Amino acid sequence: MFSLVVQVQVQPEGREEFLAAISANAEASVRDEPGCLRFDVCSVSGDPDRFVFYELYTDAAAFEAHRAAPHFATWRAAADRTLVPGSQVNTPGELLLTHTSEESA
């Protein structure tokens, strides 16, 4: 499985727009993309404008399909308006193992 960890810094005045846009993108990704298995958005303690995403896809092709989706283009436009320029760091990888006891939020 293809995994992606994304770190971003949001401009304080763009925080609300960012949160609405990433929420819509994450929801549509899991709902509309069969290859998107997980899309978590986490805040960073002590920094209200820093966020980390964890995304999990069946494979790299599913991630490329995600990047071609209309909701991704909408997200990208909002990101261009709200993120601190140059702050986004993408770290791709492969899921090696997982353990979970989570319940649906």
N, C-alpha and C positions, 0 to 999 in steps of 0.2 A: 504494500500500500504506500502511496505517495503522501507525505506529510509536508506541511508548510507552517512555519512559525513566522509571524510578521510583527514587527515592533514599529510603532508610530508615535510621533509627538504632534499634538493638535494645537493650533493657535487658540488661545483662550476664547477669543470672540467667535470662533467657529465651532465650539464644542457641541452645542445643541444640534447644529446642522450635521456635524460628523456623526453623532450618536444616532440620529434618525436614518442617515444614509447607510451606516454600517449595519444597523439592525435590519433594514429592508434587504440589504445584500445578503446577509447571513441567512435570513429566513427564506428568501427566494432560492438561494443556493441549495439548501437542504430539501426544500419542497419540490423544486423544479428540475434538479439535476440528479439523475439516478446515480452518477458516479461520485457525488459529494456525500460523504458519510457523516461528517461532523464539521461544525463551524462555531467555535467558541470565541467570544470577545471578552477579554479580561481587563480590568483596570489595574493600575500599578499603585500600590500603597504609597502614600506620601506625595504623589504627583497626579493631580486630578486631570491633567492633560496628556498623560502617557498611557498607551494601551498596547496590549499584546493579543494577537489572534492565533488560534490553533485550528488549522484546517486539515481534514483528512479526506483523501480521495482514493478510489479503487486503484488508480494508476495515474501516470503522468498524462496520458491522453484525456482522462477525465478532468484533470486540472486545466489542460488546454481548452477543453470544452467550456469550463467555467469562465475562463478569460474571454471567450467568444460570446458569452451570454449577454443579452440586452441589459439585465440588471447590473452586470459588472461594469458596463460602459457608464451607466448612471452613477454607480459608486465612484468610478474613477474621476468623473467630472466633479463630484462633491469633494473627493480627496484632494484634487488639485486646488480647490478653493479653501480648504480647511486645514490641511496638514502643514507643518513647518517644512519649508522646502529642504529636500535632502535628508529628511529624518526617517524615512521609511527604510527598514532593513528587512529583507526577505531571506529566510533560511530554509531551503528545501531539504528534504530527507526522506528516509524510508522508515515506516513503523516497524520496529523489531519485535516488540512485545507490548502487551497492555494488561493491566489489572484494573478492575473497576468494581465499585459497589454502589455507584451513583443511582439515584432515582431521577426520573424525569422532572425537570424544574418547572 
